[in-house]
């Protein structure tokens, strides 16, 4: 009989302990829910305080972007205006220079190399002929007593022939614009002298160049 009583007491105790455990768990859940609500209430004013700051930051960023776009547009417009002005300023003088630039007259050249005349003697004749009309130059060279006159005369006649054949110009209407005489190689020779000695002889050569242009009326 005692055993039956103990078993009944234990059976009665088990449901009581289960109910108490359930009540405690329900209390814990409610406490957790209340703590969450309290924390949410605390965080809510912070979020509300942050929202206007974020909105203000967004507005300032948008304003800065708009100002930057306006500045870029103004800079592009100014650069385009300056570029157009510069190009116009460059184009105008270029057109004027092209309109004013006269047509360059053709130049006919002829050269004689290794002429057996000393450059010093040939330059005396070249200085007399430079800048003259071709007819005057040929007349002067024809009656010149100097030995280089004949070689220079042949060179001028060759240049006049080049003008007629290569450039379709009239040879008798040309002018000697430039004539230059450069020194060529020197031929070294020796002359025998008394007492078995020898003295040097330098046979000099010249390179002569002539340029003809049409004579102005």
Helices and strands as residue ranges (DSSP letters): H 2-100, E 107-115, H 119-129, H 134-142, H 148-166, G 171-173, E 174-183, E 187-192, G 194-196, E 198-203, E 206-214
